[in-house]
Amino acid sequence: MQHEQLLDVIKIQSEIAQSGLDLGSVMSIVVNRTSSLIGADGAAIELAEGNEMVYRATSGLANQYLGLRLKREESLSGMCVRQNTTLLCEDANNDWRVNRQACEKIGLRSMIVMPLSHKGEAVGVLKAMSTQVSRFSGEDIKLLELLSELVAAAMFYSAKYDTNELFYQATHDGLTGLANRSLFMDRLRNEISQASRSEKSVGVLIMDMNGLKEVNDTYGHSVGDAIIKEFSSRIKACARENDTVARLGGDEFGSILSPVSCTQGIEKTIARMHEEISRPFTYEDRTYELSACIGATHCPTDGCDISTLLELADQRMYDQKRNHYQLKRSYRNQSNYSFEA
């Protein structure tokens, strides 16, 4: 094991410590750093939920498969959990233990699958993937073991006594209590799958808060966090019982509207959200004007491919964002500056 790689592990430990042990953040950090640490083309953390293995954090090759579900009995990850031991696949095309269809879909040929233990029980796996045959060595396994121990430690501190709490922590944002990106993608996959088999319609919203960076830079992150929590509670108040509202990261949020009758139904929801968000928010004797840009797509009108729906919603949101800041610059040139978050 090279000195530089050990230093990288120490840096990852520091990064995790700064994340405040939010389990979802820890999982994201680990899978994102796995690729550079051992030269993998992608990585995933899969948690064992019922009879399925669920992709709860992904990077690289696996990125677009966040929320993917595989049968435990039909995957190398499921075997890893059952046996609670590290497994190495040299060539997925010639390994009876793997889910061949999933491997071909993702494009992986070799992988290391390492168990993640919580209170002595394997509850998931850390998986490193490569598009090459026989890509990983014994040294790579040792390094991955160090990363798996970091995740296991975060699991312990996130849910010391309750395994059910562990899964909640892995799928919800620590600051707001909303669903995180992993759960959002999981539910979106499920809703789109159902829509493809029936006449059901689904709405997807991508939201970006306006001005959060300026709040953090001017007043500090404690104020920014308070605004994020208030924003979260307001958009949650606009949701129905079957809808999913998620914090996707930073100042980005998402919502899945299901069922939704038509695009007009989505527009009415967006109008309600803007009305709810726009009420002034007072924190520590200072008032902040909240606003957000919201991009929307509709399945089946805009298609039923998840990547297409998300990219289009994101594009529509950023079109609004550009218009918002153009108007804001114009306003600043005509009057005194007033802060907007």
One Martini backbone bead per residue (centre of mass of N, CA, C, O) as a GRO file, in nm:
protein
  341
    1MET     BB    1   0.094   0.038   0.026
    2GLN     BB    2   0.084   0.358  -0.040
    3HIS     BB    3   0.144   0.659   0.100
    4GLU     BB    4  -0.059   0.826  -0.072
    5GLN     BB    5  -0.308   0.649  -0.005
    6LEU     BB    6  -0.309   0.696   0.300
    7LEU     BB    7  -0.349   1.000   0.278
    8ASP     BB    8  -0.622   0.980   0.136
    9VAL     BB    9  -0.770   0.842   0.371
   10ILE     BB   10  -0.726   1.075   0.571
   11LYS     BB   11  -0.882   1.283   0.403
   12ILE     BB   12  -1.148   1.133   0.411
   13GLN     BB   13  -1.181   1.141   0.717
   14SER     BB   14  -1.195   1.452   0.732
   15GLU     BB   15  -1.439   1.487   0.547
   16ILE     BB   16  -1.631   1.322   0.728
   17ALA     BB   17  -1.605   1.492   0.985
   18GLN     BB   18  -1.723   1.755   0.838
   19SER     BB   19  -2.017   1.619   0.780
   20GLY     BB   20  -2.141   1.516   1.066
   21LEU     BB   21  -2.237   1.210   1.016
   22ASP     BB   22  -2.392   1.197   0.763
   23LEU     BB   23  -2.466   0.916   0.604
   24GLY     BB   24  -2.520   1.008   0.314
   25SER     BB   25  -2.254   1.170   0.289
   26VAL     BB   26  -2.056   0.944   0.346
   27MET     BB   27  -2.137   0.762   0.110
   28SER     BB   28  -2.069   0.968  -0.112
   29ILE     BB   29  -1.773   1.010  -0.049
   30VAL     BB   30  -1.675   0.717  -0.079
   31VAL     BB   31  -1.763   0.660  -0.377
   32ASN     BB   32  -1.609   0.908  -0.498
   33ARG     BB   33  -1.314   0.808  -0.382
   34THR     BB   34  -1.270   0.521  -0.494
   35SER     BB   35  -1.176   0.569  -0.782
   36SER     BB   36  -0.907   0.725  -0.716
   37LEU     BB   37  -0.780   0.520  -0.513
   38ILE     BB   38  -0.821   0.235  -0.719
   39GLY     BB   39  -0.917   0.280  -1.024
   40ALA     BB   40  -1.212   0.302  -1.065
   41ASP     BB   41  -1.516   0.343  -1.262
   42GLY     BB   42  -1.684   0.266  -0.998
   43ALA     BB   43  -1.943   0.302  -0.735
   44ALA     BB   44  -2.116   0.133  -0.451
   45ILE     BB   45  -2.394   0.142  -0.224
   46GLU     BB   46  -2.554  -0.139  -0.082
   47LEU     BB   47  -2.868  -0.219   0.055
   48ALA     BB   48  -3.042  -0.437   0.260
   49GLU     BB   49  -3.391  -0.472   0.148
   50GLY     BB   50  -3.508  -0.734   0.219
   51ASN     BB   51  -3.489  -0.897  -0.107
   52GLU     BB   52  -3.294  -0.644  -0.161
   53MET     BB   53  -3.068  -0.447  -0.352
   54VAL     BB   54  -2.972  -0.100  -0.294
   55TYR     BB   55  -2.880   0.189  -0.450
   56ARG     BB   56  -2.755   0.458  -0.226
   57ALA     BB   57  -2.466   0.495  -0.371
   58THR     BB   58  -2.288   0.675  -0.639
   59SER     BB   59  -2.039   0.634  -0.911
   60GLY     BB   60  -1.976   0.681  -1.218
   61LEU     BB   61  -2.083   0.407  -1.374
   62ALA     BB   62  -2.336   0.413  -1.144
   63ASN     BB   63  -2.487   0.689  -1.132
   64GLN     BB   64  -2.765   0.623  -1.301
   65TYR     BB   65  -2.837   0.381  -1.060
   66LEU     BB   66  -2.977   0.522  -0.853
   67GLY     BB   67  -3.212   0.301  -0.693
   68LEU     BB   68  -3.143   0.032  -0.766
   69ARG     BB   69  -3.291  -0.303  -0.794
   70LEU     BB   70  -3.198  -0.623  -0.651
   71LYS     BB   71  -3.183  -0.945  -0.607
   72ARG     BB   72  -3.024  -1.109  -0.363
   73GLU     BB   73  -3.022  -1.408  -0.503
   74GLU     BB   74  -2.894  -1.254  -0.793
   75SER     BB   75  -2.621  -1.153  -0.637
   76LEU     BB   76  -2.311  -1.074  -0.517
   77SER     BB   77  -2.410  -0.891  -0.288
   78GLY     BB   78  -2.596  -1.095  -0.152
   79MET     BB   79  -2.371  -1.299  -0.090
   80CYS     BB   80  -2.199  -1.110   0.083
   81VAL     BB   81  -2.412  -1.078   0.306
   82ARG     BB   82  -2.454  -1.378   0.378
   83GLN     BB   83  -2.129  -1.430   0.428
   84ASN     BB   84  -1.964  -1.187   0.533
   85THR     BB   85  -1.770  -1.138   0.267
   86THR     BB   86  -1.528  -1.094   0.047
   87LEU     BB   87  -1.565  -1.035  -0.311
   88LEU     BB   88  -1.431  -1.154  -0.631
   89CYS     BB   89  -1.454  -1.034  -0.971
   90GLU     BB   90  -1.295  -1.092  -1.280
   91ASP     BB   91  -1.560  -1.197  -1.470
   92ALA     BB   92  -1.890  -1.142  -1.542
   93ASN     BB   93  -1.918  -1.336  -1.799
   94ASN     BB   94  -1.785  -1.592  -1.593
   95ASP     BB   95  -2.001  -1.553  -1.340
   96TRP     BB   96  -2.252  -1.714  -1.162
   97ARG     BB   97  -2.301  -1.496  -0.916
   98VAL     BB   98  -2.406  -1.290  -1.105
   99ASN     BB   99  -2.586  -1.026  -1.256
  100ARG     BB  100  -2.567  -1.016  -1.584
  101GLN     BB  101  -2.768  -0.797  -1.670
  102ALA     BB  102  -2.660  -0.570  -1.484
  103CYS     BB  103  -2.367  -0.569  -1.586
  104GLU     BB  104  -2.435  -0.498  -1.880
  105LYS     BB  105  -2.587  -0.236  -1.821
  106ILE     BB  106  -2.340  -0.094  -1.675
  107GLY     BB  107  -2.042  -0.221  -1.781
  108LEU     BB  108  -1.920  -0.451  -1.609
  109ARG     BB  109  -1.641  -0.698  -1.530
  110SER     BB  110  -1.522  -0.601  -1.250
  111MET     BB  111  -1.514  -0.676  -0.878
  112ILE     BB  112  -1.564  -0.546  -0.551
  113VAL     BB  113  -1.717  -0.700  -0.254
  114MET     BB  114  -1.801  -0.537   0.056
  115PRO     BB  115  -1.891  -0.552   0.369
  116LEU     BB  116  -2.140  -0.396   0.580
  117SER     BB  117  -2.132  -0.335   0.925
  118HIS     BB  118  -2.395  -0.373   1.186
  119LYS     BB  119  -2.367  -0.512   1.473
  120GLY     BB  120  -2.238  -0.779   1.311
  121GLU     BB  121  -2.409  -0.708   1.049
  122ALA     BB  122  -2.482  -0.744   0.723
  123VAL     BB  123  -2.633  -0.451   0.536
  124GLY     BB  124  -2.407  -0.433   0.306
  125VAL     BB  125  -2.218  -0.273   0.030
  126LEU     BB  126  -1.899  -0.224  -0.116
  127LYS     BB  127  -1.848  -0.124  -0.462
  128ALA     BB  128  -1.612  -0.201  -0.712
  129MET     BB  129  -1.563  -0.092  -1.057
  130SER     BB  130  -1.501  -0.238  -1.392
  131THR     BB  131  -1.441  -0.265  -1.748
  132GLN     BB  132  -1.223  -0.462  -1.662
  133VAL     BB  133  -1.043  -0.736  -1.648
  134SER     BB  134  -0.878  -0.794  -1.368
  135ARG     BB  135  -0.832  -0.507  -1.204
  136PHE     BB  136  -0.797  -0.623  -0.913
  137SER     BB  137  -0.627  -0.628  -0.601
  138GLY     BB  138  -0.514  -0.680  -0.286
  139GLU     BB  139  -0.461  -0.377  -0.233
  140ASP     BB  140  -0.747  -0.282  -0.302
  141ILE     BB  141  -0.887  -0.437  -0.075
  142LYS     BB  142  -0.747  -0.290   0.161
  143LEU     BB  143  -0.851  -0.007   0.091
  144LEU     BB  144  -1.154  -0.074   0.093
  145GLU     BB  145  -1.162  -0.157   0.389
  146LEU     BB  146  -1.115   0.126   0.503
  147LEU     BB  147  -1.376   0.246   0.384
  148SER     BB  148  -1.578   0.050   0.515
  149GLU     BB  149  -1.509   0.141   0.807
  150LEU     BB  150  -1.617   0.428   0.776
  151VAL     BB  151  -1.909   0.349   0.721
  152ALA     BB  152  -1.956   0.178   0.975
  153ALA     BB  153  -1.909   0.411   1.173
  154ALA     BB  154  -2.141   0.587   1.068
  155MET     BB  155  -2.361   0.382   1.129
  156PHE     BB  156  -2.322   0.370   1.433
  157TYR     BB  157  -2.364   0.684   1.493
  158SER     BB  158  -2.650   0.699   1.350
  159ALA     BB  159  -2.728   0.381   1.469
  160LYS     BB  160  -2.679   0.227   1.761
  161TYR     BB  161  -2.975   0.047   1.806
  162ASP     BB  162  -3.123   0.082   1.508
  163THR     BB  163  -3.171  -0.050   1.200
  164ASN     BB  164  -3.405   0.122   1.093
  165GLU     BB  165  -3.254   0.391   1.134
  166LEU     BB  166  -3.036   0.340   0.928
  167PHE     BB  167  -3.219   0.360   0.673
  168TYR     BB  168  -3.314   0.642   0.726
  169GLN     BB  169  -3.034   0.782   0.724
  170ALA     BB  170  -2.968   0.681   0.421
  171THR     BB  171  -3.258   0.838   0.299
  172HIS     BB  172  -3.200   1.111   0.467
  173ASP     BB  173  -3.178   1.430   0.548
  174GLY     BB  174  -3.021   1.566   0.823
  175LEU     BB  175  -3.141   1.866   0.825
  176THR     BB  176  -3.463   1.819   0.711
  177GLY     BB  177  -3.586   1.507   0.665
  178LEU     BB  178  -3.575   1.455   0.386
  179ALA     BB  179  -3.534   1.318   0.118
  180ASN     BB  180  -3.292   1.192  -0.070
  181ARG     BB  181  -3.153   1.114  -0.364
  182SER     BB  182  -3.186   0.811  -0.335
  183LEU     BB  183  -3.495   0.803  -0.272
  184PHE     BB  184  -3.585   0.965  -0.514
  185MET     BB  185  -3.482   0.762  -0.731
  186ASP     BB  186  -3.633   0.519  -0.632
  187ARG     BB  187  -3.924   0.640  -0.664
  188LEU     BB  188  -3.901   0.722  -0.958
  189ARG     BB  189  -3.860   0.444  -1.077
  190ASN     BB  190  -4.129   0.331  -0.974
  191GLU     BB  191  -4.324   0.538  -1.106
  192ILE     BB  192  -4.231   0.498  -1.402
  193SER     BB  193  -4.286   0.197  -1.416
  194GLN     BB  194  -4.592   0.223  -1.367
  195ALA     BB  195  -4.650   0.419  -1.603
  196SER     BB  196  -4.557   0.215  -1.831
  197ARG     BB  197  -4.806   0.003  -1.743
  198SER     BB  198  -4.990   0.260  -1.759
  199GLU     BB  199  -5.194   0.571  -1.725
  200LYS     BB  200  -4.999   0.703  -1.549
  201SER     BB  201  -4.895   1.007  -1.395
  202VAL     BB  202  -4.589   1.216  -1.377
  203GLY     BB  203  -4.422   1.452  -1.172
  204VAL     BB  204  -4.127   1.672  -1.210
  205LEU     BB  205  -3.926   1.853  -0.973
  206ILE     BB  206  -3.685   2.125  -0.992
  207MET     BB  207  -3.507   2.299  -0.729
  208ASP     BB  208  -3.371   2.641  -0.675
  209MET     BB  209  -3.232   2.842  -0.476
  210ASN     BB  210  -3.210   3.186  -0.404
  211GLY     BB  211  -2.910   3.311  -0.249
  212LEU     BB  212  -2.752   3.120  -0.049
  213LYS     BB  213  -2.456   3.203  -0.080
  214GLU     BB  214  -2.495   3.494   0.024
  215VAL     BB  215  -2.585   3.414   0.303
  216ASN     BB  216  -2.331   3.258   0.389
  217ASP     BB  217  -2.128   3.496   0.331
  218THR     BB  218  -2.279   3.717   0.516
  219TYR     BB  219  -2.417   3.533   0.781
  220GLY     BB  220  -2.382   3.233   0.758
  221HIS     BB  221  -2.458   2.890   0.798
  222SER     BB  222  -2.678   2.908   1.016
  223VAL     BB  223  -2.868   3.074   0.840
  224GLY     BB  224  -2.875   2.892   0.594
  225ASP     BB  225  -2.997   2.647   0.746
  226ALA     BB  226  -3.258   2.786   0.835
  227ILE     BB  227  -3.358   2.838   0.544
  228ILE     BB  228  -3.363   2.548   0.446
  229LYS     BB  229  -3.571   2.446   0.655
  230GLU     BB  230  -3.796   2.641   0.578
  231PHE     BB  231  -3.816   2.567   0.282
  232SER     BB  232  -3.881   2.268   0.328
  233SER     BB  233  -4.149   2.305   0.488
  234ARG     BB  234  -4.299   2.455   0.257
  235ILE     BB  235  -4.286   2.236   0.031
  236LYS     BB  236  -4.411   2.013   0.207
  237ALA     BB  237  -4.693   2.159   0.246
  238CYS     BB  238  -4.759   2.109  -0.079
  239ALA     BB  239  -4.782   1.814  -0.028
  240ARG     BB  240  -4.880   1.504  -0.067
  241GLU     BB  241  -4.881   1.191   0.054
  242ASN     BB  242  -4.761   1.061  -0.234
  243ASP     BB  243  -4.545   1.252  -0.233
  244THR     BB  244  -4.204   1.363  -0.309
  245VAL     BB  245  -3.962   1.522  -0.097
  246ALA     BB  246  -3.629   1.658  -0.177
  247ARG     BB  247  -3.287   1.668  -0.097
  248LEU     BB  248  -3.020   1.673  -0.335
  249GLY     BB  249  -2.841   1.930  -0.260
  250GLY     BB  250  -2.796   2.192  -0.096
  251ASP     BB  251  -3.015   2.405  -0.302
  252GLU     BB  252  -3.145   2.129  -0.399
  253PHE     BB  253  -3.465   2.015  -0.521
  254GLY     BB  254  -3.735   1.765  -0.511
  255SER     BB  255  -4.035   1.636  -0.692
  256ILE     BB  256  -4.298   1.390  -0.673
  257LEU     BB  257  -4.594   1.361  -0.870
  258SER     BB  258  -4.828   1.115  -0.729
  259PRO     BB  259  -5.065   1.170  -0.889
  260VAL     BB  260  -5.117   1.333  -1.216
  261SER     BB  261  -5.337   1.452  -1.449
  262CYS     BB  262  -5.158   1.708  -1.556
  263THR     BB  263  -4.989   1.992  -1.637
  264GLN     BB  264  -5.185   2.170  -1.474
  265GLY     BB  265  -5.128   2.033  -1.203
  266ILE     BB  266  -4.833   2.125  -1.188
  267GLU     BB  267  -4.883   2.433  -1.206
  268LYS     BB  268  -5.045   2.450  -0.941
  269THR     BB  269  -4.818   2.353  -0.755
  270ILE     BB  270  -4.614   2.574  -0.824
  271ALA     BB  271  -4.790   2.810  -0.734
  272ARG     BB  272  -4.807   2.719  -0.437
  273MET     BB  273  -4.505   2.727  -0.380
  274HIS     BB  274  -4.449   3.023  -0.441
  275GLU     BB  275  -4.645   3.130  -0.228
  276GLU     BB  276  -4.513   2.991   0.017
  277ILE     BB  277  -4.215   3.090  -0.020
  278SER     BB  278  -4.265   3.419  -0.036
  279ARG     BB  279  -4.275   3.436   0.248
  280PRO     BB  280  -4.146   3.579   0.495
  281PHE     BB  281  -3.834   3.536   0.687
  282THR     BB  282  -3.759   3.512   1.034
  283TYR     BB  283  -3.415   3.558   1.170
  284GLU     BB  284  -3.267   3.710   1.408
  285ASP     BB  285  -3.416   3.993   1.333
  286ARG     BB  286  -3.432   3.897   1.027
  287THR     BB  287  -3.539   3.945   0.691
  288TYR     BB  288  -3.634   3.707   0.435
  289GLU     BB  289  -3.649   3.650   0.088
  290LEU     BB  290  -3.800   3.391  -0.072
  291SER     BB  291  -3.678   3.181  -0.350
  292ALA     BB  292  -3.743   2.998  -0.667
  293CYS     BB  293  -3.655   2.765  -0.913
  294ILE     BB  294  -3.879   2.578  -1.142
  295GLY     BB  295  -3.867   2.261  -1.288
  296ALA     BB  296  -4.065   2.069  -1.534
  297THR     BB  297  -4.210   1.738  -1.574
  298HIS     BB  298  -4.390   1.488  -1.787
  299CYS     BB  299  -4.544   1.171  -1.744
  300PRO     BB  300  -4.558   1.125  -2.091
  301THR     BB  301  -4.509   1.397  -2.247
  302ASP     BB  302  -4.168   1.388  -2.193
  303GLY     BB  303  -4.165   1.103  -2.115
  304CYS     BB  304  -4.003   0.785  -1.948
  305ASP     BB  305  -3.714   0.887  -1.904
  306ILE     BB  306  -3.529   0.971  -1.645
  307SER     BB  307  -3.298   1.140  -1.767
  308THR     BB  308  -3.477   1.322  -1.940
  309LEU     BB  309  -3.656   1.441  -1.718
  310LEU     BB  310  -3.424   1.566  -1.547
  311GLU     BB  311  -3.279   1.736  -1.764
  312LEU     BB  312  -3.526   1.907  -1.844
  313ALA     BB  313  -3.589   2.024  -1.565
  314ASP     BB  314  -3.311   2.151  -1.528
  315GLN     BB  315  -3.319   2.336  -1.776
  316ARG     BB  316  -3.576   2.495  -1.693
  317MET     BB  317  -3.459   2.602  -1.432
  318TYR     BB  318  -3.208   2.755  -1.557
  319ASP     BB  319  -3.370   2.948  -1.729
  320GLN     BB  320  -3.493   3.090  -1.484
  321LYS     BB  321  -3.228   3.170  -1.347
  322ARG     BB  322  -3.126   3.362  -1.564
  323ASN     BB  323  -3.370   3.554  -1.554
  324HIS     BB  324  -3.348   3.629  -1.257
  325TYR     BB  325  -3.055   3.762  -1.270
  326GLN     BB  326  -3.118   3.970  -1.484
  327LEU     BB  327  -3.336   4.120  -1.318
  328LYS     BB  328  -3.156   4.175  -1.071
  329ARG     BB  329  -2.944   4.352  -1.214
  330SER     BB  330  -3.145   4.562  -1.313
  331TYR     BB  331  -3.244   4.645  -1.029
  332ARG     BB  332  -2.970   4.737  -0.911
  333ASN     BB  333  -2.936   4.977  -1.122
  334GLN     BB  334  -3.213   5.130  -0.991
  335SER     BB  335  -3.143   5.035  -0.689
  336ASN     BB  336  -3.124   4.925  -0.398
  337TYR     BB  337  -3.005   4.669  -0.216
  338SER     BB  338  -3.184   4.359  -0.165
  339PHE     BB  339  -3.218   4.075   0.000
  340GLU     BB  340  -3.215   3.736  -0.145
  341ALA     BB  341  -3.312   3.376  -0.089
   0.00000   0.00000   0.00000
